[in-house]
Every structure is written in C-alpha cells, then in structure tokens.
Amino acid sequence: MDEEEGNEYRWESGYEKTWEAIKEDDDGLIDSAVADIIQKSKRKRQEERMQNARLGMMRHLILVLDGSDSMLDQDLKPTRHLCTLKIIEGFIEEYIDQNPISQLGIIVTRDKRATMISELGGNAKKHIAALKEHFGNQSSLSGEPSLMNSLNLAINSLHMLPAHTSREVVFIMASLTTCDPGGIHFTIQNAVETQLCCSVIALSAEVYVFKKLCQMTGGKFNIILDDKHFRDIVYQFVEPLTVSQQKEASLVKMGFPHHLNIDEKEAGSTLCACHLDSQKPPATIGYFCPQCHSKYCELPVECSVCELVLVSALHFAKSYRHLFPIPPFKQLNVQETSASCFACAKLLKSQDKYIYECQRCKNLYCLDCDVFIHDSMHLCPGCVSDQNLLTTQIDSPPNPS
C-alpha cells in the first residue's frame, strides 16, 4: 500500500491543485493569499509590457464568430451563444475606445460558409448593431463552421492594407469540427505569407488544426475554463500586439479636421460622405477633411475620397499611451507607517505586505489601486495632480526603447 500511494494515473499527473495555494493566515483570513495571487498576476503582465515595447499602433482586427449549432450548448450559462454575445459587445466598445485609430471587422461562419457581417471600421455602434442583427438570434445558429472559408475571407479583407498596419484575426470557435472545401494547410500558409496573426479561443477543447494555425502565424491559442476566464482571454486582445522586428517603421499621413458649421446660405445642407447611402437628412454641421473638404459626421474615419486618416487629438493621445505605459511602482517593505493610499485614502497598515511608491511623485498606493492604475487608468493620480511633474512629462516623454 505504501508503494502504491505515490503512483498516479496519467490523467492525474498534470492536474493542478489550485486550492492548495490559498491558505489562511494567523487571523483565519485569506486576504493575504488572494493578494499574493493578484501580485503574481500583476507582475507577470508588467514584465510582458516592458519586454514588448514595440507595439502596433494602427491595428486591423477581424473577429470570426462560430455560428454553428455548437453555440447552443449550455456549459456557459445560459448558453454559449448568449455568453459570447454579451462578452463581444463589451469587447467591441473597449477595443474602439482604447484603439481609436484602429479598425475592427466581424465575420460569422455557419452552414459551411463565412459571411462578413460588418466591414472594417471604427464605429462601435455600427458593429454592435450588425452583431445583434446577424448573430443575436439563436434560430440563425446551424450547421458546421468553416475555418478555411473564414480565413480566406479575412485574407481578402486584410491583404491590401499598408505594410505598417497590424493585421490580426481572432477566432472564437465552439465546434470541434470544421468543414472545408479544400486543403486547410495551403490556406494557413497563405495567411503566413500575408503576415496575419491568427489567434483562437476554443470554447470546447483543443483542436489540432486550430492550434496549428496559431503556431504557424504567431498567434495565441486559448481554451476557456468558465465565463470569467472567457472574458479575461477576450479582453487580452484590447492591448496591441508586439510588432515584428523585421517590419520597418513608416510615416503615416493624418488629418486633424475641425468641427465646423457652414452657413446654409453659403454652401447649403449636404450629406456627409459616411451616410451617402442612408436616409439621414442633410446637415451643415460636420468634420471637414483638410485635404479634400469631404464632410463626415464623426471621427475617427478614413476619408473615402482621398484615403486620409482623420482623427482628433484625443484619439491620438489614447493610442499614444500604449507606447509609453506607466512604469511599475516600487514595492516597499515598511515596518511602521501611518500614511494612507493617495488614490483611495485607505489607511496603509504596517502589516500590509504590498505598499507601492511612484518613483516620480513619491506617493504611496495600495495593491488594488496599483492594479487599477496600470490596467485601467493608465496614468498616475499623483503625477497628474502635480503641475510641475505633468509639464515635465509632456515636454520630455520617456524613451520607448
């Protein structure tokens, strides 16, 4: 019996007992154990950001959604379809907000076919409306997906883009099969030659051809555990990916139009270039392209006449912060302190193991605020409140290298 205690089945050998990492402290609380887990995860993300300094600012990402009947399974509550729909809606808004000079497109694959339900663009409302119309009804889920047709459609949409843009395709697959009209390996090789970065989020289990696609194109392959893990994996693609060292930097011409109201007596009401095919009534207010004077009702947008990228200063600043992230705060080992967190005013106790200090403004922060500042705010409240530090940071930004 003693000899058999150390033996394990093959399926047990790689099983990770995560609950053993959570232990109670002297007071019977698990706060310190949870803080340790958060700390390890936070440091891992910060190390990845510091290593991958060269990022793709102008991104073109296509979401490929599985529209087969496998989406009707109920291992994700209430169903895989409704859970995916809710997560993708939030992802679209977050992606457009954090990457305003990037574009997004959506493909749905079902019945062995692939359909582009929303063309590449930067309008979050348009994408969400198309998603609800073509993917929101469960009755439209049927048949099997086609990886080959979806990949070919994505290649045709992305292969004509400029070389400086980042071309990404994210597959969300629930089915364990794919029905393709030909050899999928030739299509994967075509994706490699087009410099596509393909990632797959599997809702069921690992599929060889999905993982092979990610390995060949340099993408990520993930298998979800539950709905929260699903959301975390999807939101990883909000951050820009690392750009290959072989890709050379290039200058991109952009326009910064003003919001003008032209007098009707002089020019009259005209349709904007982005709503020529719609029933929207003409108006005199809009953003006018500084190069060809075409009118648009919202930014950012690529001018359909002269192909100039039109953005505002706010949009450019949101994308700019990816290149210059906040440096990690220094962890302090304080024996006695009566200070409080600068952000949330929480009293920092001497037994707290995780107290952080900004190296610029020298303010102290707790663990929760440190994570929130680096993951969501992307700016230090202490540095922003100090006018002298803010002026110095604007005049001489840090070196991204």
Buried (B, 14 or more C-beta within 10 A) or exposed (E): EEEEEEEEEEEEEEEEEEEEEEEEEEEEEEEBBEBBEBBEEBEEBBEEBEEEBBBBBBBBBBBBBBBBBBBBBEEBEEBBBBBBBEBBBEBBEBBBEBBBBBBBBBBBBBBBBBBBBBBBBBBBEBBBEBBEEBBBEEEBBEBBBBBBBBBBBBBEBBBEBEEBBBBBBBBBBBBBEBBBEEEBEEBBEBBBEBBBBBBBBBBBEEBEBBBBBBEBBBBBBBBBEEBEEBBEBBBBBBBBBBBEEEBEEEEEEBBEBEEEEBEEEEEEEBBBBBBEEEEEEEBBEBBBBBBBEBBBBEBBBBBBEBEBBBBBEEBBEBBEEBBBBBBBBEBBEBEEBEEEBBBEEBEBEEEBEBBBBBEBBEBBBBBBBBBBBBEEEBEBBBBEEBEEBBEEBEEEEEEEE
